[in-house]
Each structure stands twice: as C-alpha cells, then as structure tokens.
Amino acid sequence: MHIQLNTDTHIAESDALAEQVEKILSRELKHRRQDITRVEVHLSDVNSHRGGSHDKRCLLEARITGLQPITAEERADTIERAIIGAAERLSRAVENTIGKAAHSRTSHESIKSLDQSDEVLDQSDDVLDQDADES
C-alpha cells in the first residue's frame, strides 16, 4: 500500500507528519492492506491563518484493485484528529465496499449455478418423458 501525502500551503509537510500519517493509516487499514494499492492523503487548513474549531481537514482516497476509488473526509481541531477520523471512516467504507463486491460476485455465481441446475433438471425430465413414451 503506497501512501501519497499532499498538503496545502498552510500545513508544513515534514518527515514526522509523513510518519504519523503512515502509522495511523497502517493501523486503521491493516486488515485490508493487501486489497489497497494506494492511499492519497490531502491535508488542509480550511480557515488558514484565522483559526477556529474544526478547521483542519483530511481527505483520504483509497485505490482498490478492480473497484472505484473510495473517499473519506474528516474535519477536526487538529491535523492528528482529522487524520484519525478520516482513517476510521475510510476503514469502514473499504470494508463495506469490498463486502458488497464479494456479495455481488457470489450472488451472480449462485444464479449461474441455479441456471445450470435447471438445465440438468430439464434434461432429466426429457429422459423420463422418452422412457414413458417408449413404454
């Protein structure tokens, strides 16, 4: 899982920030690490120099093989809280999306198996009809 960090001009990008982001995302997404190819992290200070509550924003976009990108956003008083909140939301969204995709695949497979079962039953009915005609 590759993590790409992007910040606006009001948030200083540093090695410490990158390590913090990687630690939080690794913890929250550890159960689906193999499914996620890349996570883009966008950090911004909404009110910039004015300050205020919930002015730090974290937008996450996860790329999953074979599926559309999944996004999650959180606003908080601090960058760390915004990252944690967005990571928790993304974790739930990834679980739901992968679960739905797996359910969809199994539903289609079971419909195919039902169609095949119907064909077998039709063939066996034909054989029984032929046996009855011959008698």
Stockholm file with secondary structure:
# STOCKHOLM 1.0

chainA/1-135         MHIQLNTDTHIAESDALAEQVEKILSRELKHRRQDITRVEVHLSDVNSHRGGSHDKRCLLEARITGLQPITAEERADTIERAIIGAAERLSRAVENTIGKAAHSRTSHESIKSLDQSDEVLDQSDDVLDQDADES
#=GR chainA/1-135 SS CEEEEEECTTSCCCHHHHHHHHHHHHHHHGGGTTTEEEEEEEEEETTGGGCCTTCEEEEEEEEETTSCCEEEEEEESSHHHHHHHHHHHHHHHHHHHHHHHHHHHHHHHHHHHHHHHHHHHHHHHHHHHHHHHHC
#=GC SS_cons         CEEEEEECTTSCCCHHHHHHHHHHHHHHHGGGTTTEEEEEEEEEETTGGGCCTTCEEEEEEEEETTSCCEEEEEEESSHHHHHHHHHHHHHHHHHHHHHHHHHHHHHHHHHHHHHHHHHHHHHHHHHHHHHHHHC
//
